[in-house]
């Protein structure tokens, strides 16, 4: 039988916040990441791979951001929640 005495253990919580994540980048890289995140929301919240493809194929004319900006935005802000909504399927867990 497993037994754990939690009274004597020190609890640690590792939380990544936007403030912690943005300290890894310069001010210019952070502002470009904010621009990329904003543009991703404006054009309909595509997933990250599709968004990178749009940028690399010049499907958005005169776009000032590049692939690195998109990846920085994903690292700082996490996955765009709007790009996940509507694409995940709720499964019915009832047996027939």
N, CA, C and O atoms as a DFTB+ gen file, in Angstrom:
384 C
 N C O
     1  1       0.843      -1.169       0.000
     2  2       0.000       0.000       0.000
     3  2       0.897       1.244       0.000
     4  3       1.890       1.296       0.726
     5  1       0.549       2.224      -0.802
     6  2       1.319       3.464      -0.912
     7  2       0.879       4.439       0.165
     8  3      -0.313       4.609       0.417
     9  1       1.861       5.081       0.801
    10  2       1.569       6.066       1.835
    11  2       2.435       7.290       1.595
    12  3       3.636       7.163       1.356
    13  1       1.844       8.462       1.655
    14  2       2.589       9.701       1.472
    15  2       2.292      10.636       2.640
    16  3       1.137      10.958       2.918
    17  1       3.350      11.061       3.313
    18  2       3.204      11.994       4.422
    19  2       3.389      13.401       3.877
    20  3       4.519      13.842       3.669
    21  1       2.290      14.108       3.645
    22  2       2.360      15.428       3.020
    23  2       2.587      16.546       4.026
    24  3       2.773      17.695       3.627
    25  1       2.578      16.245       5.303
    26  2       2.789      17.278       6.316
    27  2       4.221      17.805       6.290
    28  3       4.460      18.981       6.564
    29  1       5.154      16.949       5.967
    30  2       6.562      17.328       6.006
    31  2       7.116      17.715       4.641
    32  3       8.277      18.109       4.537
    33  1       6.318      17.611       3.612
    34  2       6.784      17.932       2.262
    35  2       6.506      19.392       1.945
    36  3       5.522      19.970       2.407
    37  1       7.379      19.964       1.161
    38  2       7.211      21.344       0.725
    39  2       6.474      21.315      -0.607
    40  3       6.872      20.607      -1.531
    41  1       5.417      22.075      -0.696
    42  2       4.627      22.118      -1.927
    43  2       5.212      23.161      -2.874
    44  3       5.531      24.278      -2.467
    45  1       5.345      22.782      -4.126
    46  2       5.845      23.688      -5.157
    47  2       4.811      23.765      -6.268
    48  3       4.235      22.756      -6.677
    49  1       4.597      24.942      -6.733
    50  2       3.718      25.145      -7.887
    51  2       4.499      25.904      -8.939
    52  3       5.013      26.994      -8.689
    53  1       4.581      25.313     -10.117
    54  2       5.296      25.951     -11.212
    55  2       4.281      26.543     -12.167
    56  3       3.549      25.823     -12.846
    57  1       4.248      27.851     -12.210
    58  2       3.274      28.548     -13.033
    59  2       4.021      29.433     -14.019
    60  3       4.874      30.232     -13.635
    61  1       3.689      29.279     -15.286
    62  2       4.241      30.160     -16.307
    63  2       3.232      31.255     -16.580
    64  3       2.098      30.980     -16.973
    65  1       3.635      32.479     -16.374
    66  2       2.757      33.599     -16.652
    67  2       3.281      34.343     -17.863
    68  3       4.421      34.144     -18.282
    69  1       2.448      35.194     -18.419
    70  2       2.861      35.992     -19.565
    71  2       4.044      36.872     -19.184
    72  3       4.967      37.050     -19.978
    73  1       4.023      37.424     -17.971
    74  2       5.137      38.266     -17.523
    75  2       6.448      37.495     -17.481
    76  3       7.492      38.013     -17.877
    77  1       6.393      36.255     -16.999
    78  2       7.607      35.437     -16.990
    79  2       8.052      35.086     -18.403
    80  3       9.244      35.122     -18.709
    81  1       7.105      34.749     -19.257
    82  2       7.448      34.341     -20.612
    83  2       7.992      35.493     -21.452
    84  3       8.876      35.285     -22.283
    85  1       7.482      36.692     -21.248
    86  2       7.931      37.811     -22.075
    87  2       9.318      38.311     -21.691
    88  3       9.948      39.035     -22.461
    89  1       9.801      37.932     -20.508
    90  2      11.149      38.356     -20.112
    91  2      12.228      37.647     -20.921
    92  3      13.385      38.067     -20.903
    93  1      11.871      36.579     -21.629
    94  2      12.840      35.852     -22.457
    95  2      13.136      36.578     -23.768
    96  3      14.074      36.214     -24.479
    97  1      12.349      37.595     -24.091
    98  2      12.450      38.259     -25.386
    99  2      12.750      39.740     -25.226
   100  3      12.514      40.335     -24.174
   101  1      13.282      40.322     -26.307
   102  2      13.532      41.762     -26.301
   103  2      12.202      42.497     -26.451
   104  3      11.171      41.888     -26.736
   105  1      12.241      43.806     -26.257
   106  2      11.031      44.613     -26.396
   107  2      10.486      44.529     -27.816
   108  3       9.273      44.434     -28.004
   109  1      11.352      44.562     -28.809
   110  2      10.939      44.478     -30.223
   111  2      10.307      43.122     -30.516
   112  3       9.268      43.054     -31.172
   113  1      10.930      42.033     -30.033
   114  2      10.380      40.696     -30.264
   115  2       9.017      40.548     -29.587
   116  3       8.108      39.933     -30.144
   117  1       8.878      41.111     -28.389
   118  2       7.598      41.036     -27.692
   119  2       6.522      41.825     -28.432
   120  3       5.395      41.347     -28.569
   121  1       6.849      43.019     -28.910
   122  2       5.844      43.815     -29.623
   123  2       5.458      43.148     -30.947
   124  3       4.299      43.219     -31.356
   125  1       6.409      42.506     -31.614
   126  2       6.082      41.763     -32.835
   127  2       5.208      40.550     -32.527
   128  3       4.326      40.201     -33.312
   129  1       5.455      39.909     -31.385
   130  2       4.630      38.772     -30.981
   131  2       3.205      39.222     -30.666
   132  3       2.247      38.524     -30.999
   133  1       3.060      40.378     -30.029
   134  2       1.727      40.930     -29.758
   135  2       1.005      41.213     -31.072
   136  3      -0.190      40.947     -31.199
   137  1       1.730      41.750     -32.044
   138  2       1.152      42.025     -33.363
   139  2       0.709      40.721     -34.031
   140  3      -0.368      40.659     -34.623
   141  1       1.539      39.684     -33.936
   142  2       1.194      38.393     -34.535
   143  2      -0.030      37.792     -33.855
   144  3      -0.908      37.252     -34.528
   145  1      -0.097      37.877     -32.551
   146  2      -1.237      37.348     -31.802
   147  2      -2.520      38.095     -32.168
   148  3      -3.578      37.487     -32.331
   149  1      -2.416      39.396     -32.293
   150  2      -3.557      40.216     -32.670
   151  2      -4.031      39.885     -34.089
   152  3      -5.230      39.759     -34.339
   153  1      -3.079      39.745     -35.009
   154  2      -3.429      39.418     -36.390
   155  2      -4.080      38.048     -36.488
   156  3      -5.004      37.853     -37.278
   157  1      -3.604      37.098     -35.690
   158  2      -4.198      35.763     -35.688
   159  2      -5.665      35.829     -35.275
   160  3      -6.498      35.109     -35.825
   161  1      -5.981      36.685     -34.315
   162  2      -7.373      36.847     -33.901
   163  2      -8.199      37.543     -34.975
   164  3      -9.363      37.197     -35.181
   165  1      -7.617      38.508     -35.652
   166  2      -8.345      39.280     -36.659
   167  2      -8.716      38.435     -37.871
   168  3      -9.812      38.579     -38.412
   169  1      -7.817      37.555     -38.304
   170  2      -8.075      36.797     -39.538
   171  2      -8.865      35.517     -39.303
   172  3      -8.984      34.691     -40.208
   173  1      -9.403      35.341     -38.112
   174  2     -10.296      34.209     -37.887
   175  2      -9.713      33.100     -37.038
   176  3     -10.242      31.989     -37.029
   177  1      -8.644      33.375     -36.331
   178  2      -8.030      32.438     -35.390
   179  2      -7.663      31.097     -36.012
   180  3      -8.138      30.059     -35.553
   181  1      -6.822      31.097     -37.053
   182  2      -6.361      29.807     -37.580
   183  2      -5.389      29.167     -36.589
   184  3      -4.837      29.851     -35.727
   185  1      -5.182      27.858     -36.713
   186  2      -4.201      27.244     -35.823
   187  2      -2.801      27.715     -36.221
   188  3      -2.628      28.328     -37.274
   189  1      -1.829      27.437     -35.403
   190  2      -0.487      27.986     -35.590
   191  2       0.138      27.533     -36.905
   192  3       0.746      28.340     -37.608
   193  1       0.000      26.273     -37.241
   194  2       0.599      25.772     -38.488
   195  2      -0.021      26.439     -39.718
   196  3       0.696      26.811     -40.646
   197  1      -1.333      26.591     -39.731
   198  2      -1.988      27.263     -40.853
   199  2      -1.571      28.727     -40.933
   200  3      -1.349      29.255     -42.023
   201  1      -1.465      29.380     -39.781
   202  2      -1.067      30.783     -39.746
   203  2       0.349      30.959     -40.295
   204  3       0.614      31.901     -41.042
   205  1       1.249      30.061     -39.928
   206  2       2.616      30.109     -40.459
   207  2       2.609      29.909     -41.967
   208  3       3.354      30.568     -42.692
   209  1       1.770      29.003     -42.429
   210  2       1.668      28.750     -43.870
   211  2       1.154      29.984     -44.608
   212  3       1.649      30.305     -45.688
   213  1       0.178      30.672     -44.047
   214  2      -0.341      31.897     -44.668
   215  2       0.767      32.937     -44.812
   216  3       0.874      33.608     -45.838
   217  1       1.588      33.060     -43.771
   218  2       2.660      34.058     -43.794
   219  2       3.743      33.666     -44.784
   220  3       4.219      34.509     -45.544
   221  1       4.141      32.391     -44.787
   222  2       5.223      31.952     -45.673
   223  2       4.832      32.005     -47.145
   224  3       5.693      32.205     -48.002
   225  1       3.566      31.833     -47.449
   226  2       3.099      31.879     -48.845
   227  2       2.639      33.271     -49.272
   228  3       2.107      33.439     -50.370
   229  1       2.838      34.265     -48.416
   230  2       2.435      35.650     -48.688
   231  2       0.949      35.768     -49.029
   232  3       0.568      36.515     -49.930
   233  1       0.123      35.028     -48.307
   234  2      -1.320      35.084     -48.535
   235  2      -1.943      36.313     -47.869
   236  3      -3.092      36.658     -48.147
   237  1      -1.183      36.968     -46.992
   238  2      -1.628      38.204     -46.359
   239  2      -0.718      39.307     -46.888
   240  3       0.440      39.388     -46.480
   241  1      -1.213      40.157     -47.786
   242  2      -0.355      41.167     -48.413
   243  2       0.189      42.187     -47.410
   244  3      -0.507      42.596     -46.481
   245  1       1.428      42.582     -47.613
   246  2       2.098      43.607     -46.807
   247  2       2.086      43.278     -45.315
   248  3       1.943      44.175     -44.485
   249  1       2.230      42.031     -44.979
   250  2       2.212      41.608     -43.582
   251  2       3.600      41.809     -42.976
   252  3       4.586      41.308     -43.517
   253  1       3.691      42.533     -41.861
   254  2       5.000      42.833     -41.271
   255  2       5.567      41.729     -40.377
   256  3       6.693      41.858     -39.895
   257  1       4.825      40.659     -40.144
   258  2       5.319      39.635     -39.228
   259  2       5.889      38.443     -39.989
   260  3       5.631      38.268     -41.180
   261  1       6.665      37.629     -39.286
   262  2       7.251      36.442     -39.893
   263  2       7.012      35.231     -38.987
   264  3       6.338      35.333     -37.962
   265  1       7.571      34.091     -39.378
   266  2       7.352      32.846     -38.650
   267  2       7.855      32.947     -37.210
   268  3       7.200      32.447     -36.295
   269  1       8.994      33.579     -36.998
   270  2       9.553      33.709     -35.651
   271  2       8.603      34.477     -34.732
   272  3       8.459      34.135     -33.558
   273  1       7.957      35.514     -35.265
   274  2       7.005      36.289     -34.467
   275  2       5.823      35.425     -34.019
   276  3       5.339      35.559     -32.895
   277  1       5.372      34.554     -34.893
   278  2       4.253      33.667     -34.574
   279  2       4.664      32.673     -33.490
   280  3       3.905      32.413     -32.556
   281  1       5.863      32.125     -33.621
   282  2       6.341      31.166     -32.627
   283  2       6.596      31.835     -31.276
   284  3       6.357      31.234     -30.229
   285  1       7.080      33.076     -31.300
   286  2       7.267      33.822     -30.055
   287  2       5.917      34.076     -29.383
   288  3       5.792      33.958     -28.164
   289  1       4.908      34.425     -30.184
   290  2       3.570      34.669     -29.634
   291  2       3.004      33.408     -28.998
   292  3       2.374      33.469     -27.942
   293  1       3.227      32.276     -29.635
   294  2       2.747      31.015     -29.064
   295  2       3.462      30.709     -27.753
   296  3       2.842      30.212     -26.813
   297  1       4.756      31.000     -27.681
   298  2       5.511      30.751     -26.459
   299  2       5.083      31.700     -25.338
   300  3       4.979      31.287     -24.183
   301  1       4.839      32.950     -25.667
   302  2       4.476      33.943     -24.652
   303  2       3.032      33.763     -24.181
   304  3       2.773      33.691     -22.979
   305  1       2.103      33.693     -25.115
   306  2       0.677      33.681     -24.777
   307  2       0.068      32.287     -24.719
   308  3      -1.053      32.127     -24.237
   309  1       0.776      31.288     -25.196
   310  2       0.235      29.933     -25.251
   311  2      -0.581      29.745     -26.519
   312  3      -0.655      30.630     -27.371
   313  1      -1.184      28.584     -26.621
   314  2      -2.003      28.272     -27.792
   315  2      -3.206      29.198     -27.816
   316  3      -3.808      29.472     -26.778
   317  1      -3.555      29.678     -28.997
   318  2      -4.703      30.555     -29.150
   319  2      -5.974      29.752     -28.869
   320  3      -6.315      28.836     -29.618
   321  1      -6.663      30.097     -27.795
   322  2      -7.847      29.356     -27.368
   323  2      -8.943      29.414     -28.427
   324  3      -9.664      28.438     -28.633
   325  1      -9.065      30.539     -29.088
   326  2     -10.082      30.679     -30.128
   327  2      -9.874      29.724     -31.287
   328  3     -10.835      29.339     -31.953
   329  1      -8.622      29.333     -31.538
   330  2      -8.375      28.398     -32.632
   331  2      -8.754      26.973     -32.242
   332  3      -8.931      26.126     -33.117
   333  1      -8.881      26.694     -30.954
   334  2      -9.289      25.366     -30.501
   335  2     -10.799      25.223     -30.419
   336  3     -11.334      24.134     -30.625
   337  1     -11.490      26.323     -30.117
   338  2     -12.935      26.255     -29.945
   339  2     -13.612      25.939     -31.273
   340  3     -13.285      26.528     -32.303
   341  1     -14.535      25.026     -31.239
   342  2     -15.264      24.634     -32.433
   343  2     -14.571      23.530     -33.208
   344  3     -15.169      22.936     -34.105
   345  1     -13.314      23.244     -32.877
   346  2     -12.582      22.189     -33.570
   347  2     -12.464      20.933     -32.728
   348  3     -12.162      19.859     -33.247
   349  1     -12.701      21.063     -31.432
   350  2     -12.662      19.897     -30.565
   351  2     -14.061      19.311     -30.480
   352  3     -15.051      20.041     -30.434
   353  1     -14.132      18.010     -30.461
   354  2     -15.410      17.315     -30.490
   355  2     -15.696      16.741     -29.115
   356  3     -14.839      16.104     -28.503
   357  1     -16.907      16.973     -28.637
   358  2     -17.311      16.405     -27.367
   359  2     -17.737      14.964     -27.609
   360  3     -18.569      14.687     -28.474
   361  1     -17.155      14.045     -26.831
   362  2     -17.456      12.635     -27.012
   363  2     -18.483      12.189     -25.991
   364  3     -18.454      12.610     -24.835
   365  1     -19.382      11.342     -26.427
   366  2     -20.401      10.777     -25.557
   367  2     -19.803       9.536     -24.898
   368  3     -19.389       8.607     -25.591
   369  1     -19.755       9.513     -23.582
   370  2     -19.114       8.424     -22.874
   371  2     -20.097       7.342     -22.430
   372  3     -19.743       6.493     -21.613
   373  1     -21.289       7.358     -22.940
   374  2     -22.268       6.352     -22.574
   375  2     -22.074       5.124     -23.453
   376  3     -21.804       5.223     -24.650
   377  1     -22.220       3.981     -22.828
   378  2     -22.106       2.733     -23.579
   379  2     -23.474       2.341     -24.125
   380  3     -24.505       2.597     -23.504
   381  1     -23.462       1.724     -25.283
   382  2     -24.726       1.283     -25.896
   383  2     -25.174      -0.031     -25.391
   384  3     -26.217      -0.532     -25.811
